[in-house]
Amino acid sequence: MSSLPKTVRIVEVGPRDGLQNESAILPTPKKAEFIKLLGTAGLQDIEVASFVHPNRVPQLADADELVRQLECVPNVRYSALVPNVKGLERAIQSGIRRIAVFTAASETFNKKNINMGIQESIDVFKPVVDRALKEGLSVRGYVSTCFVCPYEGPVTKEKVADVAGVLFQLGVDEVSIGDTIGAATPRDVETTCGYLLQQFAGHKLGMHFHDTYGMAIANVYQALQMGFTIFDSSAGGLGGCPYAPGASGNLATEDLVYLLDRLGIKSGVSLDLVRRASYFMARELGRDLPSRVLKTA
């Protein structure tokens, strides 16, 4: 236990990665209220929207208006996913100050997800990163299917490292390592992420686990033992990936905070207030959310 980190930073992805997979399209003011509740809970990094083409992800078509409705809260950083230069222009006009770009470690998945190969996607968002940095925005990178691809099977650690390395070379300050279909186990985390630690500083790598096989919390604990301190999660366990067959929701923020609290690791996040945010969203969606902690209250 003495080897575990003393503090962890949580990146809340529910308003973007969570809601993009919902069939219902929520009114913009309800999304803004959800985000306000998340900030009140102590979450300081919140991914709020995606500036993709409205026809591609209609659930997030209101990104411009949503960002304008968000309150400026001290110590809370909002971010948004940006796929291309046009999306970046919308993001800049909205006033967002942090963006994220995305690719995958699996060629087939990337083509299914965004209709581009890995290198092609990098060529598309290189000018996005360049301009964002010139505009004073910070940039995060996502790498999907870092452990198992639904089409290609196991993904090699070398491939993950290659893609992450390219992102760092472009100028992103952090790379999120994604278990997109939730198929990884602690041994996979030990193997792949141990290799990544040989190439990159651990404080620049985030872990993004899905809970399809109930392994998300176990994988978090493995990553904590390895010294990782950045974890993506989604309030209530919202989400999944519409382009990854069989993928269920993200790691629930409540479940992550419960683990951290019980381990004595500080996150700055109130479990009770995250619950409140998730209950709000459950009511708006008209269904129960998959978080295990929510089910115990």
C-alpha positions in Angstrom: 0.0 0.0 0.0 2.9 2.4 0.7 3.7 2.4 -3.1 0.3 3.8 -4.0 0.2 7.5 -5.1 -1.1 10.0 -2.5 -3.2 12.0 -5.0 -5.0 11.3 -8.3 -6.5 13.5 -10.9 -9.8 12.4 -12.4 -10.8 13.5 -15.9 -14.6 13.4 -16.1 -15.8 12.4 -19.6 -19.5 11.8 -18.9 -20.8 14.9 -20.7 -19.0 14.0 -23.9 -18.0 10.3 -24.0 -21.0 9.3 -21.9 -23.8 11.2 -23.6 -22.6 10.6 -27.2 -23.7 7.0 -26.8 -27.3 7.8 -25.6 -30.2 7.6 -28.0 -31.9 10.6 -26.4 -30.8 14.1 -27.2 -30.8 16.2 -24.0 -31.6 19.9 -24.0 -28.5 22.1 -23.8 -29.5 23.6 -20.4 -29.8 20.2 -18.9 -26.3 19.3 -20.0 -25.0 22.6 -18.6 -26.7 21.8 -15.3 -25.1 18.3 -15.3 -21.7 19.8 -15.9 -22.3 22.4 -13.1 -23.1 19.6 -10.7 -19.9 17.7 -11.7 -17.8 20.8 -11.0 -19.5 21.3 -7.7 -18.6 17.8 -6.8 -14.9 18.7 -7.1 -14.1 17.5 -10.6 -11.6 19.9 -12.0 -11.1 18.4 -15.5 -14.4 18.0 -17.4 -14.7 17.0 -21.1 -17.9 18.7 -22.0 -18.5 18.4 -25.8 -17.2 17.3 -29.2 -16.9 19.6 -32.2 -17.6 16.9 -34.7 -20.0 17.3 -37.5 -23.6 17.5 -36.0 -24.8 14.8 -38.4 -22.2 12.4 -37.1 -22.9 12.7 -33.4 -26.3 14.5 -33.1 -26.3 14.1 -29.4 -23.4 16.6 -29.3 -24.6 18.9 -32.0 -25.1 21.8 -29.5 -21.4 22.0 -28.6 -21.1 25.7 -29.5 -24.1 26.8 -27.5 -23.3 24.5 -24.5 -19.8 25.9 -24.0 -21.3 29.4 -24.1 -23.8 28.4 -21.3 -21.1 27.0 -19.0 -20.2 29.0 -15.9 -16.6 30.0 -15.4 -15.6 28.2 -12.2 -12.2 28.7 -10.6 -10.0 25.6 -10.8 -12.4 23.8 -13.2 -11.0 23.2 -16.7 -13.4 22.4 -19.6 -12.2 20.6 -22.7 -13.8 19.3 -25.9 -12.9 16.8 -28.6 -11.9 18.2 -31.9 -11.6 16.1 -35.1 -10.3 18.5 -37.7 -9.5 22.2 -38.5 -13.1 23.1 -39.0 -14.0 21.7 -35.6 -11.1 23.6 -34.1 -12.4 26.8 -35.6 -15.7 26.2 -33.8 -13.9 25.4 -30.6 -11.9 28.6 -30.7 -15.0 30.6 -31.4 -16.8 29.0 -28.4 -14.1 30.1 -26.0 -13.0 26.6 -24.9 -9.3 26.6 -23.8 -8.4 22.9 -24.0 -9.1 20.4 -26.8 -8.5 16.7 -27.4 -7.5 14.9 -30.6 -8.0 11.2 -31.1 -6.8 8.2 -33.0 -6.4 4.4 -32.3 -3.7 1.8 -32.0 -5.7 -0.5 -34.3 -5.9 0.3 -38.0 -9.2 -1.4 -38.5 -10.9 0.3 -35.6 -9.7 3.7 -36.7 -11.2 3.1 -40.1 -14.5 2.0 -38.6 -14.5 4.8 -36.1 -13.5 7.8 -38.2 -13.1 6.4 -41.7 -9.3 6.9 -41.7 -6.2 4.9 -41.1 -4.0 5.8 -38.2 -1.4 7.8 -40.2 -4.2 9.5 -42.2 -5.9 10.6 -38.9 -2.5 11.9 -37.6 -2.1 13.9 -40.9 -5.5 15.4 -40.4 -5.1 16.6 -36.8 -1.4 17.7 -37.0 -2.5 21.1 -38.2 -5.2 21.1 -35.5 -2.6 20.7 -32.8 -0.2 23.2 -34.4 -2.9 25.9 -34.6 -4.3 25.1 -31.2 -0.9 25.6 -29.5 -0.4 28.8 -31.4 -3.8 30.0 -30.2 -2.7 29.3 -26.6 -4.9 26.2 -26.2 -3.7 23.1 -24.5 -4.1 19.7 -26.2 -4.7 16.2 -24.9 -4.5 13.1 -27.0 -6.6 9.9 -27.0 -5.4 6.5 -28.2 -8.3 3.9 -28.5 -8.0 0.1 -28.5 -4.7 0.0 -26.6 -5.3 -3.5 -25.4 -7.8 -5.4 -27.5 -9.5 -4.4 -30.8 -13.0 -5.7 -31.6 -11.8 -6.4 -35.1 -8.1 -7.3 -34.9 -7.9 -8.9 -31.4 -4.9 -8.2 -29.1 -3.0 -5.0 -29.8 0.8 -5.0 -29.2 2.4 -2.7 -26.7 4.8 -1.6 -29.3 2.0 -0.3 -31.5 0.5 1.6 -28.6 3.8 3.2 -27.8 4.4 4.2 -31.4 1.1 6.0 -31.6 1.5 7.7 -28.2 5.0 8.8 -29.2 3.7 10.5 -32.4 1.1 12.4 -30.3 3.7 13.6 -27.9 5.9 14.7 -30.8 3.0 16.8 -32.1 2.9 18.7 -28.9 0.1 17.2 -26.8 0.7 17.4 -23.1 -1.0 14.2 -22.1 -2.1 10.9 -23.7 -5.1 8.9 -22.6 -4.6 5.1 -23.0 -7.9 3.6 -23.8 -9.3 0.1 -23.1 -12.1 0.8 -25.6 -14.0 -2.5 -25.4 -13.2 -3.1 -21.7 -11.5 -6.4 -22.4 -8.2 -5.7 -20.6 -7.1 -7.4 -17.4 -4.6 -6.3 -14.8 -2.0 -8.5 -16.5 -2.6 -6.6 -19.8 -2.2 -3.3 -18.0 1.0 -4.5 -16.4 2.4 -5.5 -19.7 1.4 -2.6 -22.0 1.5 0.2 -19.5 4.8 -1.1 -18.0 6.2 -0.9 -21.5 4.9 2.7 -21.9 6.6 3.7 -18.7 9.9 2.8 -20.2 9.2 5.3 -23.0 7.3 8.1 -21.4 6.8 9.9 -18.1 4.0 8.4 -16.1 2.5 11.7 -15.2 1.8 12.4 -18.9 -0.3 9.2 -19.3 -3.9 8.8 -18.4 -5.8 5.6 -18.1 -9.2 5.2 -19.7 -10.9 1.9 -18.8 -14.3 0.6 -19.8 -16.2 -1.9 -17.7 -17.5 -4.5 -20.1 -16.1 -7.5 -18.3 -16.2 -5.9 -14.8 -12.4 -5.3 -14.9 -12.2 -1.5 -14.8 -11.7 -1.1 -11.0 -9.2 -4.0 -11.0 -7.3 -2.4 -13.8 -7.3 1.0 -12.0 -5.8 -0.7 -8.9 -3.1 -2.3 -11.1 -2.3 1.1 -12.7 -2.2 2.7 -9.2 0.4 0.2 -8.1 2.4 1.2 -11.1 2.3 4.8 -10.2 -0.3 6.2 -12.6 -2.2 9.2 -11.3 -4.6 10.3 -14.1 -7.8 8.4 -14.7 -10.7 9.1 -17.0 -14.2 8.2 -15.7 -17.8 8.9 -16.4 -20.5 9.9 -13.9 -22.9 7.0 -13.4 -20.9 4.8 -15.8 -22.4 6.6 -18.8 -21.1 5.8 -22.2 -19.5 3.2 -24.4 -18.4 3.5 -28.0 -20.9 3.4 -30.9 -18.2 2.1 -33.2 -16.9 -0.7 -30.8 -19.3 -3.7 -30.9 -19.9 -5.0 -27.4 -18.4 -2.1 -25.5 -20.4 -1.1 -22.4 -20.0 2.0 -20.3 -17.0 3.8 -19.0 -15.6 3.3 -15.6 -18.1 5.0 -13.3 -16.7 8.1 -11.5 -18.5 7.0 -8.3 -16.8 3.6 -8.3 -13.4 5.2 -8.9 -13.9 7.7 -6.1 -15.1 5.0 -3.7 -11.9 3.0 -4.4 -9.7 6.0 -4.0 -11.4 7.1 -0.8 -11.0 3.6 0.7 -7.4 3.5 -0.2 -6.7 6.9 1.3 -5.9 8.5 -2.0 -7.0 12.1 -2.4 -8.9 13.1 -5.5 -10.6 16.3 -4.3 -14.0 14.8 -5.4 -17.0 14.3 -3.1 -18.6 10.9 -3.5 -22.0 12.2 -2.3 -21.9 15.1 -4.8 -20.9 12.9 -7.7 -23.9 10.7 -6.8 -26.1 13.7 -6.9 -24.9 14.6 -10.4 -25.5 11.0 -11.6 -29.0 10.8 -10.1 -29.8 14.0 -11.9 -28.7 12.5 -15.2 -30.5 9.2 -14.5 -33.7 11.1 -14.0 -33.2 13.1 -17.3 -32.5 9.8 -19.2 -35.3 8.0 -17.5 -33.3 4.9 -16.6 -30.9 3.6 -14.0 -27.2 4.0 -14.6 -24.7 1.1 -14.3 -22.5 2.5 -11.5 -22.2 0.0 -8.7 -22.0 2.6 -6.1 -25.2 4.2 -7.2 -27.0 0.9 -6.8 -25.9 0.7 -3.1 -27.3 4.1 -2.0 
